[in-house]
Amino acid sequence: MLESAYPLYHIMKVQGDNKGILDKHFYHKENIEKSAYMLINNDALKANENLISQIEDFFSNQYDYFD
C-alpha cells in the first residue's frame, strides 16, 4: 500500500491532475532516511489529534530501526 501511495502523490503533483486533492483530504509525511511514508485521512486526524504520534510510537516500538 505504501509503495502505491507515494508515486500517486508525486504523479498528481507533477502532472497537476486533480491538483490538491491529496492535500485537501490527506495529511502526508515522509521520512526518506527510513523509507517511510504516512498518508492519513484528515477526518481521522480531526477525530484523533494524537493519531500521528500514536502511529509513530507504534512503529518505533514494533521496529528497532524506527528509533
Secondary structure, DSSP 8 states (H G I E B T S, - for coil): -HHHHHHHHHHHHHH-TTTTHHHHHEEEEEEGGGTEEEEEEHHHHHH-TTHHHHHHHHHHHH-GGG-
